[in-house]
Amino acid sequence: MRATGTFTLRIQRNEDHEPTRVAVTIVGAMEVDGTLVVTPDCMTLDDVESCINKLQDELDLLRVEARRAFDQLAGHA
């Protein structure tokens, strides 16, 4: 598992003819009233947009890493 911030990518390499599996997990999220909170409270629209952009950046990095994991499986690395 590799942490980037809020999200991690869990990669389970194929073993015994099982397919490689990749999952995006949430780390460090606080639970408030049964809801997972992945950003701090935002007081302005700019704050909200900044938080969303950071989350998107993290997800983009995970997409690249997941692509690498599947490419290695297919022998394209």
PDB file as gemmi writes it, atoms N, CA and C in Angstrom:
CRYST1    1.000    1.000    1.000  90.00  90.00  90.00 P 1                      
ATOM      1  N   MET A   1       0.843  -1.173   0.000  1.00  0.00           N  
ATOM      2  CA  MET A   1       0.000   0.000   0.000  1.00  0.00           C  
ATOM      3  C   MET A   1       0.883   1.229   0.000  1.00  0.00           C  
ATOM      4  N   ARG A   2       0.543   2.241  -0.790  1.00  0.00           N  
ATOM      5  CA  ARG A   2       1.321   3.456  -0.872  1.00  0.00           C  
ATOM      6  C   ARG A   2       0.431   4.626  -0.534  1.00  0.00           C  
ATOM      7  N   ALA A   3       0.809   5.382   0.480  1.00  0.00           N  
ATOM      8  CA  ALA A   3      -0.001   6.516   0.913  1.00  0.00           C  
ATOM      9  C   ALA A   3       0.398   7.762   0.131  1.00  0.00           C  
ATOM     10  N   THR A   4      -0.583   8.528  -0.321  1.00  0.00           N  
ATOM     11  CA  THR A   4      -0.304   9.807  -0.957  1.00  0.00           C  
ATOM     12  C   THR A   4      -0.855  10.940  -0.123  1.00  0.00           C  
ATOM     13  N   GLY A   5      -1.735  10.661   0.766  1.00  0.00           N  
ATOM     14  CA  GLY A   5      -2.374  11.681   1.586  1.00  0.00           C  
ATOM     15  C   GLY A   5      -3.660  11.125   2.133  1.00  0.00           C  
ATOM     16  N   THR A   6      -4.771  11.498   1.525  1.00  0.00           N  
ATOM     17  CA  THR A   6      -6.074  11.020   1.951  1.00  0.00           C  
ATOM     18  C   THR A   6      -6.348   9.614   1.438  1.00  0.00           C  
ATOM     19  N   PHE A   7      -5.847   9.305   0.268  1.00  0.00           N  
ATOM     20  CA  PHE A   7      -6.124   8.024  -0.367  1.00  0.00           C  
ATOM     21  C   PHE A   7      -4.869   7.167  -0.432  1.00  0.00           C  
ATOM     22  N   THR A   8      -5.051   5.877  -0.471  1.00  0.00           N  
ATOM     23  CA  THR A   8      -3.956   4.952  -0.748  1.00  0.00           C  
ATOM     24  C   THR A   8      -4.426   3.989  -1.832  1.00  0.00           C  
ATOM     25  N   LEU A   9      -3.464   3.361  -2.443  1.00  0.00           N  
ATOM     26  CA  LEU A   9      -3.756   2.342  -3.438  1.00  0.00           C  
ATOM     27  C   LEU A   9      -3.308   1.011  -2.867  1.00  0.00           C  
ATOM     28  N   ARG A  10      -4.227   0.079  -2.725  1.00  0.00           N  
ATOM     29  CA  ARG A  10      -3.902  -1.264  -2.256  1.00  0.00           C  
ATOM     30  C   ARG A  10      -3.799  -2.170  -3.479  1.00  0.00           C  
ATOM     31  N   ILE A  11      -2.613  -2.705  -3.676  1.00  0.00           N  
ATOM     32  CA  ILE A  11      -2.376  -3.572  -4.833  1.00  0.00           C  
ATOM     33  C   ILE A  11      -2.110  -4.982  -4.316  1.00  0.00           C  
ATOM     34  N   GLN A  12      -2.894  -5.924  -4.785  1.00  0.00           N  
ATOM     35  CA  GLN A  12      -2.676  -7.332  -4.469  1.00  0.00           C  
ATOM     36  C   GLN A  12      -2.268  -8.015  -5.766  1.00  0.00           C  
ATOM     37  N   ARG A  13      -0.978  -8.340  -5.850  1.00  0.00           N  
ATOM     38  CA  ARG A  13      -0.441  -8.967  -7.063  1.00  0.00           C  
ATOM     39  C   ARG A  13      -1.056 -10.346  -7.264  1.00  0.00           C  
ATOM     40  N   ASN A  14      -1.122 -10.737  -8.517  1.00  0.00           N  
ATOM     41  CA  ASN A  14      -1.711 -12.037  -8.815  1.00  0.00           C  
ATOM     42  C   ASN A  14      -0.848 -13.168  -8.290  1.00  0.00           C  
ATOM     43  N   GLU A  15      -1.500 -14.100  -7.662  1.00  0.00           N  
ATOM     44  CA  GLU A  15      -0.837 -15.294  -7.147  1.00  0.00           C  
ATOM     45  C   GLU A  15      -1.744 -16.486  -7.415  1.00  0.00           C  
ATOM     46  N   ASP A  16      -1.148 -17.592  -7.748  1.00  0.00           N  
ATOM     47  CA  ASP A  16      -1.911 -18.822  -7.982  1.00  0.00           C  
ATOM     48  C   ASP A  16      -3.054 -18.617  -8.975  1.00  0.00           C  
ATOM     49  N   HIS A  17      -2.752 -17.947 -10.068  1.00  0.00           N  
ATOM     50  CA  HIS A  17      -3.706 -17.728 -11.152  1.00  0.00           C  
ATOM     51  C   HIS A  17      -4.865 -16.812 -10.775  1.00  0.00           C  
ATOM     52  N   GLU A  18      -4.731 -16.087  -9.686  1.00  0.00           N  
ATOM     53  CA  GLU A  18      -5.739 -15.087  -9.321  1.00  0.00           C  
ATOM     54  C   GLU A  18      -5.374 -13.780 -10.018  1.00  0.00           C  
ATOM     55  N   PRO A  19      -6.358 -12.975 -10.406  1.00  0.00           N  
ATOM     56  CA  PRO A  19      -6.040 -11.699 -11.050  1.00  0.00           C  
ATOM     57  C   PRO A  19      -5.476 -10.691 -10.050  1.00  0.00           C  
ATOM     58  N   THR A  20      -4.639  -9.786 -10.553  1.00  0.00           N  
ATOM     59  CA  THR A  20      -4.188  -8.680  -9.727  1.00  0.00           C  
ATOM     60  C   THR A  20      -5.393  -7.835  -9.380  1.00  0.00           C  
ATOM     61  N   ARG A  21      -5.439  -7.383  -8.139  1.00  0.00           N  
ATOM     62  CA  ARG A  21      -6.567  -6.557  -7.691  1.00  0.00           C  
ATOM     63  C   ARG A  21      -6.037  -5.249  -7.148  1.00  0.00           C  
ATOM     64  N   VAL A  22      -6.712  -4.176  -7.500  1.00  0.00           N  
ATOM     65  CA  VAL A  22      -6.337  -2.844  -7.044  1.00  0.00           C  
ATOM     66  C   VAL A  22      -7.574  -2.186  -6.440  1.00  0.00           C  
ATOM     67  N   ALA A  23      -7.389  -1.567  -5.267  1.00  0.00           N  
ATOM     68  CA  ALA A  23      -8.488  -0.853  -4.618  1.00  0.00           C  
ATOM     69  C   ALA A  23      -7.977   0.478  -4.098  1.00  0.00           C  
ATOM     70  N   VAL A  24      -8.804   1.494  -4.184  1.00  0.00           N  
ATOM     71  CA  VAL A  24      -8.505   2.795  -3.599  1.00  0.00           C  
ATOM     72  C   VAL A  24      -9.107   2.803  -2.201  1.00  0.00           C  
ATOM     73  N   THR A  25      -8.275   3.141  -1.223  1.00  0.00           N  
ATOM     74  CA  THR A  25      -8.747   3.184   0.150  1.00  0.00           C  
ATOM     75  C   THR A  25      -8.610   4.601   0.706  1.00  0.00           C  
ATOM     76  N   ILE A  26      -9.371   4.891   1.743  1.00  0.00           N  
ATOM     77  CA  ILE A  26      -9.319   6.199   2.396  1.00  0.00           C  
ATOM     78  C   ILE A  26      -8.592   6.034   3.720  1.00  0.00           C  
ATOM     79  N   VAL A  27      -7.614   6.898   3.958  1.00  0.00           N  
ATOM     80  CA  VAL A  27      -6.888   6.875   5.227  1.00  0.00           C  
ATOM     81  C   VAL A  27      -7.012   8.240   5.894  1.00  0.00           C  
ATOM     82  N   GLY A  28      -6.965   8.233   7.188  1.00  0.00           N  
ATOM     83  CA  GLY A  28      -6.968   9.485   7.925  1.00  0.00           C  
ATOM     84  C   GLY A  28      -8.284  10.234   7.891  1.00  0.00           C  
ATOM     85  N   ALA A  29      -9.347   9.579   7.442  1.00  0.00           N  
ATOM     86  CA  ALA A  29     -10.646  10.250   7.401  1.00  0.00           C  
ATOM     87  C   ALA A  29     -11.253  10.231   8.799  1.00  0.00           C  
ATOM     88  N   MET A  30     -11.817  11.344   9.180  1.00  0.00           N  
ATOM     89  CA  MET A  30     -12.506  11.408  10.461  1.00  0.00           C  
ATOM     90  C   MET A  30     -13.954  10.999  10.262  1.00  0.00           C  
ATOM     91  N   GLU A  31     -14.513  10.376  11.263  1.00  0.00           N  
ATOM     92  CA  GLU A  31     -15.932  10.043  11.202  1.00  0.00           C  
ATOM     93  C   GLU A  31     -16.693  11.054  12.054  1.00  0.00           C  
ATOM     94  N   VAL A  32     -17.642  11.716  11.433  1.00  0.00           N  
ATOM     95  CA  VAL A  32     -18.485  12.684  12.125  1.00  0.00           C  
ATOM     96  C   VAL A  32     -19.930  12.269  11.903  1.00  0.00           C  
ATOM     97  N   ASP A  33     -20.592  11.874  12.965  1.00  0.00           N  
ATOM     98  CA  ASP A  33     -21.992  11.436  12.880  1.00  0.00           C  
ATOM     99  C   ASP A  33     -22.179  10.328  11.850  1.00  0.00           C  
ATOM    100  N   GLY A  34     -21.227   9.389  11.786  1.00  0.00           N  
ATOM    101  CA  GLY A  34     -21.347   8.262  10.870  1.00  0.00           C  
ATOM    102  C   GLY A  34     -20.931   8.558   9.438  1.00  0.00           C  
ATOM    103  N   THR A  35     -20.409   9.756   9.194  1.00  0.00           N  
ATOM    104  CA  THR A  35     -19.982  10.149   7.850  1.00  0.00           C  
ATOM    105  C   THR A  35     -18.469  10.300   7.832  1.00  0.00           C  
ATOM    106  N   LEU A  36     -17.803   9.702   6.825  1.00  0.00           N  
ATOM    107  CA  LEU A  36     -16.361   9.888   6.685  1.00  0.00           C  
ATOM    108  C   LEU A  36     -16.092  11.264   6.096  1.00  0.00           C  
ATOM    109  N   VAL A  37     -15.236  12.018   6.755  1.00  0.00           N  
ATOM    110  CA  VAL A  37     -14.897  13.372   6.311  1.00  0.00           C  
ATOM    111  C   VAL A  37     -13.465  13.353   5.808  1.00  0.00           C  
ATOM    112  N   VAL A  38     -13.254  13.719   4.546  1.00  0.00           N  
ATOM    113  CA  VAL A  38     -11.922  13.641   3.949  1.00  0.00           C  
ATOM    114  C   VAL A  38     -11.284  15.004   3.702  1.00  0.00           C  
ATOM    115  N   THR A  39     -11.971  16.071   4.069  1.00  0.00           N  
ATOM    116  CA  THR A  39     -11.391  17.407   3.960  1.00  0.00           C  
ATOM    117  C   THR A  39     -11.660  18.152   5.262  1.00  0.00           C  
ATOM    118  N   PRO A  40     -10.883  19.182   5.516  1.00  0.00           N  
ATOM    119  CA  PRO A  40     -11.227  20.027   6.652  1.00  0.00           C  
ATOM    120  C   PRO A  40     -12.489  20.823   6.320  1.00  0.00           C  
ATOM    121  N   ASP A  41     -13.083  21.428   7.331  1.00  0.00           N  
ATOM    122  CA  ASP A  41     -14.222  22.311   7.067  1.00  0.00           C  
ATOM    123  C   ASP A  41     -13.757  23.471   6.195  1.00  0.00           C  
ATOM    124  N   CYS A  42     -14.514  23.770   5.175  1.00  0.00           N  
ATOM    125  CA  CYS A  42     -14.177  24.846   4.233  1.00  0.00           C  
ATOM    126  C   CYS A  42     -15.110  26.029   4.486  1.00  0.00           C  
ATOM    127  N   MET A  43     -14.530  27.215   4.569  1.00  0.00           N  
ATOM    128  CA  MET A  43     -15.305  28.411   4.876  1.00  0.00           C  
ATOM    129  C   MET A  43     -15.625  29.248   3.639  1.00  0.00           C  
ATOM    130  N   THR A  44     -14.935  28.945   2.523  1.00  0.00           N  
ATOM    131  CA  THR A  44     -15.184  29.697   1.292  1.00  0.00           C  
ATOM    132  C   THR A  44     -15.225  28.728   0.111  1.00  0.00           C  
ATOM    133  N   LEU A  45     -15.752  29.194  -0.992  1.00  0.00           N  
ATOM    134  CA  LEU A  45     -15.760  28.384  -2.210  1.00  0.00           C  
ATOM    135  C   LEU A  45     -14.338  28.082  -2.651  1.00  0.00           C  
ATOM    136  N   ASP A  46     -13.425  29.051  -2.504  1.00  0.00           N  
ATOM    137  CA  ASP A  46     -12.026  28.797  -2.859  1.00  0.00           C  
ATOM    138  C   ASP A  46     -11.441  27.657  -2.035  1.00  0.00           C  
ATOM    139  N   ASP A  47     -11.785  27.603  -0.747  1.00  0.00           N  
ATOM    140  CA  ASP A  47     -11.323  26.515   0.108  1.00  0.00           C  
ATOM    141  C   ASP A  47     -11.838  25.165  -0.394  1.00  0.00           C  
ATOM    142  N   VAL A  48     -13.122  25.127  -0.740  1.00  0.00           N  
ATOM    143  CA  VAL A  48     -13.725  23.884  -1.246  1.00  0.00           C  
ATOM    144  C   VAL A  48     -13.037  23.454  -2.536  1.00  0.00           C  
ATOM    145  N   GLU A  49     -12.849  24.394  -3.448  1.00  0.00           N  
ATOM    146  CA  GLU A  49     -12.216  24.074  -4.722  1.00  0.00           C  
ATOM    147  C   GLU A  49     -10.786  23.592  -4.520  1.00  0.00           C  
ATOM    148  N   SER A  50     -10.070  24.206  -3.593  1.00  0.00           N  
ATOM    149  CA  SER A  50      -8.704  23.789  -3.298  1.00  0.00           C  
ATOM    150  C   SER A  50      -8.675  22.358  -2.767  1.00  0.00           C  
ATOM    151  N   CYS A  51      -9.568  22.035  -1.850  1.00  0.00           N  
ATOM    152  CA  CYS A  51      -9.629  20.681  -1.299  1.00  0.00           C  
ATOM    153  C   CYS A  51      -9.973  19.662  -2.374  1.00  0.00           C  
ATOM    154  N   ILE A  52     -10.926  19.989  -3.213  1.00  0.00           N  
ATOM    155  CA  ILE A  52     -11.316  19.069  -4.294  1.00  0.00           C  
ATOM    156  C   ILE A  52     -10.161  18.870  -5.263  1.00  0.00           C  
ATOM    157  N   ASN A  53      -9.459  19.942  -5.588  1.00  0.00           N  
ATOM    158  CA  ASN A  53      -8.312  19.827  -6.491  1.00  0.00           C  
ATOM    159  C   ASN A  53      -7.227  18.938  -5.900  1.00  0.00           C  
ATOM    160  N   LYS A  54      -6.971  19.049  -4.595  1.00  0.00           N  
ATOM    161  CA  LYS A  54      -5.974  18.198  -3.949  1.00  0.00           C  
ATOM    162  C   LYS A  54      -6.401  16.730  -4.007  1.00  0.00           C  
ATOM    163  N   LEU A  55      -7.672  16.473  -3.742  1.00  0.00           N  
ATOM    164  CA  LEU A  55      -8.167  15.098  -3.818  1.00  0.00           C  
ATOM    165  C   LEU A  55      -8.033  14.553  -5.233  1.00  0.00           C  
ATOM    166  N   GLN A  56      -8.372  15.379  -6.213  1.00  0.00           N  
ATOM    167  CA  GLN A  56      -8.260  14.951  -7.610  1.00  0.00           C  
ATOM    168  C   GLN A  56      -6.818  14.665  -7.981  1.00  0.00           C  
ATOM    169  N   ASP A  57      -5.887  15.499  -7.508  1.00  0.00           N  
ATOM    170  CA  ASP A  57      -4.470  15.266  -7.778  1.00  0.00           C  
ATOM    171  C   ASP A  57      -4.026  13.920  -7.209  1.00  0.00           C  
ATOM    172  N   GLU A  58      -4.463  13.622  -5.984  1.00  0.00           N  
ATOM    173  CA  GLU A  58      -4.120  12.341  -5.376  1.00  0.00           C  
ATOM    174  C   GLU A  58      -4.681  11.182  -6.182  1.00  0.00           C  
ATOM    175  N   LEU A  59      -5.930  11.314  -6.613  1.00  0.00           N  
ATOM    176  CA  LEU A  59      -6.546  10.245  -7.407  1.00  0.00           C  
ATOM    177  C   LEU A  59      -5.842  10.072  -8.745  1.00  0.00           C  
ATOM    178  N   ASP A  60      -5.404  11.175  -9.349  1.00  0.00           N  
ATOM    179  CA  ASP A  60      -4.670  11.083 -10.614  1.00  0.00           C  
ATOM    180  C   ASP A  60      -3.365  10.307 -10.433  1.00  0.00           C  
ATOM    181  N   LEU A  61      -2.662  10.542  -9.312  1.00  0.00           N  
ATOM    182  CA  LEU A  61      -1.436   9.799  -9.031  1.00  0.00           C  
ATOM    183  C   LEU A  61      -1.723   8.311  -8.844  1.00  0.00           C  
ATOM    184  N   LEU A  62      -2.821   8.018  -8.170  1.00  0.00           N  
ATOM    185  CA  LEU A  62      -3.191   6.616  -7.960  1.00  0.00           C  
ATOM    186  C   LEU A  62      -3.555   5.943  -9.279  1.00  0.00           C  
ATOM    187  N   ARG A  63      -4.184   6.688 -10.174  1.00  0.00           N  
ATOM    188  CA  ARG A  63      -4.527   6.134 -11.492  1.00  0.00           C  
ATOM    189  C   ARG A  63      -3.262   5.711 -12.240  1.00  0.00           C  
ATOM    190  N   VAL A  64      -2.236   6.555 -12.183  1.00  0.00           N  
ATOM    191  CA  VAL A  64      -0.962   6.239 -12.838  1.00  0.00           C  
ATOM    192  C   VAL A  64      -0.334   4.994 -12.215  1.00  0.00           C  
ATOM    193  N   GLU A  65      -0.341   4.926 -10.887  1.00  0.00           N  
ATOM    194  CA  GLU A  65       0.239   3.767 -10.211  1.00  0.00           C  
ATOM    195  C   GLU A  65      -0.540   2.492 -10.520  1.00  0.00           C  
ATOM    196  N   ALA A  66      -1.854   2.585 -10.562  1.00  0.00           N  
ATOM    197  CA  ALA A  66      -2.674   1.414 -10.895  1.00  0.00           C  
ATOM    198  C   ALA A  66      -2.401   0.965 -12.330  1.00  0.00           C  
ATOM    199  N   ARG A  67      -2.274   1.923 -13.221  1.00  0.00           N  
ATOM    200  CA  ARG A  67      -1.974   1.576 -14.619  1.00  0.00           C  
ATOM    201  C   ARG A  67      -0.646   0.831 -14.706  1.00  0.00           C  
ATOM    202  N   ARG A  68       0.345   1.308 -13.926  1.00  0.00           N  
ATOM    203  CA  ARG A  68       1.645   0.639 -13.889  1.00  0.00           C  
ATOM    204  C   ARG A  68       1.518  -0.793 -13.384  1.00  0.00           C  
ATOM    205  N   ALA A  69       0.725  -0.973 -12.347  1.00  0.00           N  
ATOM    206  CA  ALA A  69       0.546  -2.311 -11.771  1.00  0.00           C  
ATOM    207  C   ALA A  69      -0.060  -3.263 -12.793  1.00  0.00           C  
ATOM    208  N   PHE A  70      -1.054  -2.804 -13.534  1.00  0.00           N  
ATOM    209  CA  PHE A  70      -1.684  -3.674 -14.526  1.00  0.00           C  
ATOM    210  C   PHE A  70      -0.800  -3.863 -15.753  1.00  0.00           C  
ATOM    211  N   ASP A  71      -0.011  -2.834 -16.116  1.00  0.00           N  
ATOM    212  CA  ASP A  71       0.912  -2.980 -17.224  1.00  0.00           C  
ATOM    213  C   ASP A  71       1.990  -4.006 -16.916  1.00  0.00           C  
ATOM    214  N   GLN A  72       2.482  -4.010 -15.675  1.00  0.00           N  
ATOM    215  CA  GLN A  72       3.474  -5.006 -15.279  1.00  0.00           C  
ATOM    216  C   GLN A  72       2.891  -6.406 -15.379  1.00  0.00           C  
ATOM    217  N   LEU A  73       1.640  -6.550 -15.009  1.00  0.00           N  
ATOM    218  CA  LEU A  73       0.965  -7.852 -15.096  1.00  0.00           C  
ATOM    219  C   LEU A  73       0.919  -8.324 -16.549  1.00  0.00           C  
ATOM    220  N   ALA A  74       0.649  -7.373 -17.449  1.00  0.00           N  
ATOM    221  CA  ALA A  74       0.500  -7.743 -18.859  1.00  0.00           C  
ATOM    222  C   ALA A  74       1.860  -7.787 -19.573  1.00  0.00           C  
ATOM    223  N   GLY A  75       2.934  -7.438 -18.851  1.00  0.00           N  
ATOM    224  CA  GLY A  75       4.259  -7.485 -19.457  1.00  0.00           C  
ATOM    225  C   GLY A  75       4.582  -6.278 -20.303  1.00  0.00           C  
ATOM    226  N   HIS A  76       3.907  -5.153 -20.039  1.00  0.00           N  
ATOM    227  CA  HIS A  76       4.139  -3.940 -20.806  1.00  0.00           C  
ATOM    228  C   HIS A  76       5.077  -2.971 -20.117  1.00  0.00           C  
ATOM    229  N   ALA A  77       5.626  -3.323 -18.990  1.00  0.00           N  
ATOM    230  CA  ALA A  77       6.453  -2.382 -18.213  1.00  0.00           C  
ATOM    231  C   ALA A  77       7.827  -2.229 -18.818  1.00  0.00           C  
TER     232      ALA A  77                                                      
END                                                                             
